[in-house]
Amino acid sequence: MKKRTIARLSAFLTVFFLAVASAASLDFGLSLTNDSDYLYEGDWSLVQANEAHVWLAVPFGSSNALYVSGLYEFQGTFNSTTSTLVPWRLDLGRTEFEGLLEGFLGSSSVFRYSVGRIAVEDFSNRVMSNLIDGFRAELSLNNFSIYLGAGYRGLTYKEDARSLIDEDDQTAYEDSSVYFAPKRVMANLGFRLNELVQGHDFGLEAWGQYDLESAGKQTHTAYVEPFFEGRFGRLFRWRGWCVAEFGYDGEFFKSVAAGGTVRLSIPEIIGFRVTGNVAWASGTNENFRYFAPIRQKQIVTVAAYPFSDILLTSLDLSASPLRRVTVGATGSALFRTTTNAPSSDALTKATVRTETSGYYLGFEPTARVAWQAAADLSFHLSGGVFIPNTVDIYTTDSPLRWKASINAAFNL
Amino acid sequence: MKRYIFSCIFSAMLIAGTFAQSNAFVDSLLSEKKVNYGQVSYLVLVASDNLSEDADEGRAFELLETLNWAPKGVAIADSVPLAAYARILMSAFGMKGGVMYTLFPSSRYAYRELASLQVIQGRSDPSATVDGVAAVRMLGRIFDVMGLNK
């Protein structure tokens, strides 16, 4: 039985590699990136990461393609007392077979599919946005599209997956001997109606994840996300969304999140753009539990607050004063939504008062410059500071948290 | 549709006074499923003012070879891959390109450059042969990128 399996696998791999090798039109490349993050919060620290990302693209006809990518990463973390080096990390990047079928349900129908290690994301980017090992399919008919996908997250790197739904996830995330994300499967289903009302699209997505970890507490969650986005004239755009989360970990629970964006763009005036953004996620109180998306992300750049028990309001200005150069600045005000203690991971040296009363957590101004030096070479500099509220949340000796980042990318 | 594409792109070129090829040539080019080096040479070299429009495809291909913008060993009747067409366009219009194109001005990096500039759009294969409509559309986008329509 085992021999037969190996023989089948060998035959499959032989056919596969022959097919790839015989495809005369393969394309390949290498991307090199540098990410340096300098943090100062009473004490300094530096995170240095360099990545080499190699990729191969093999078209099969005009409608199908195979894309394979892998990465090497070096990472060093330094501060005034210790340094930690991870000299190498090798992993599989986006690797998928994708294709499309046009016109099989009428002239305006398009069916797209993708199988492998694929990228998935929800409308708001607040529930899920990462690679999964699975599939994705989408059928578009005129101005209507329906899409679905499913996959396994347990073979992706935990730092990328950022699966932090329950305490077991947190324990595994903090355990340096664990590489992979917790064993969870996920699925999504959604539809979108384009131009249902003139200039406006509406849609609904449903996401769910099932905890396969046999040890510890099993936490299963589902998310329902209605959304809309629209435009008024050529200059104004807006979008809104909300998420209702339902979960079970021995008992049922629920939480909610919502957000919206308004943007004014005036391309004629040095590409000027102003964006207002609001995002809110529930915390634990008598009605809701803390919002726990499938992939948890930091909500602002400097302070590491997760998207849970938080209200973010921000205003962003950007412009392109020179060709290939974009500058921007953002001001973000953060509030907690309950009187629970704010996330302890957000600020490393700030101390939460024993008695807190207010909701305002702090203000974060940031600035950035992006320079696309050439089509294959780009630089990005950014910096900012988080000013904690030392009146009624943090103690008066809580320091400011500064951050400066330099990112560069070169595509060979 | 083909007439529409032709009229949009070429009317802009005509207004700019850059060149005026015969309708017959462009009509025949737009109906080609696979354009060849002779057609591409004439189209691009005339559009970029490297060749007078009263020349023929044979003369255009000769010049393309002389300028070393055609891949080695190709014949005038050979179909043109997308990457090779990108190299011809970038060379003819004197486009600078990125770091890798500056160091290695090959079809490979010309294809990448034009893809990043959206001259090549959508799903594409660098070795796929170019059809007439795509050849004319890409040329029109080069005019946009270079600001030659103004």
Chai-1 contact restraints between the chains, C-beta under 6 A:
chainA,res_idxA,chainB,res_idxB,connection_type,confidence,min_distance_angstrom,max_distance_angstrom,comment,restraint_id
A,S25,B,D125,contact,1.0,0.0,6.0,A-B,restraint_1
A,S25,B,S127,contact,1.0,0.0,6.0,A-B,restraint_2
A,D27,B,P126,contact,1.0,0.0,6.0,A-B,restraint_3
A,P59,B,D125,contact,1.0,0.0,6.0,A-B,restraint_4
A,A374,B,G98,contact,1.0,0.0,6.0,A-B,restraint_5
A,A374,B,V99,contact,1.0,0.0,6.0,A-B,restraint_6
A,A375,B,G98,contact,1.0,0.0,6.0,A-B,restraint_7
A,A375,B,E113,contact,1.0,0.0,6.0,A-B,restraint_8
A,A375,B,S116,contact,1.0,0.0,6.0,A-B,restraint_9
A,D376,B,G98,contact,1.0,0.0,6.0,A-B,restraint_10
A,D376,B,V99,contact,1.0,0.0,6.0,A-B,restraint_11
A,D376,B,M100,contact,1.0,0.0,6.0,A-B,restraint_12
A,L377,B,V99,contact,1.0,0.0,6.0,A-B,restraint_13
A,L412,B,M100,contact,1.0,0.0,6.0,A-B,restraint_14
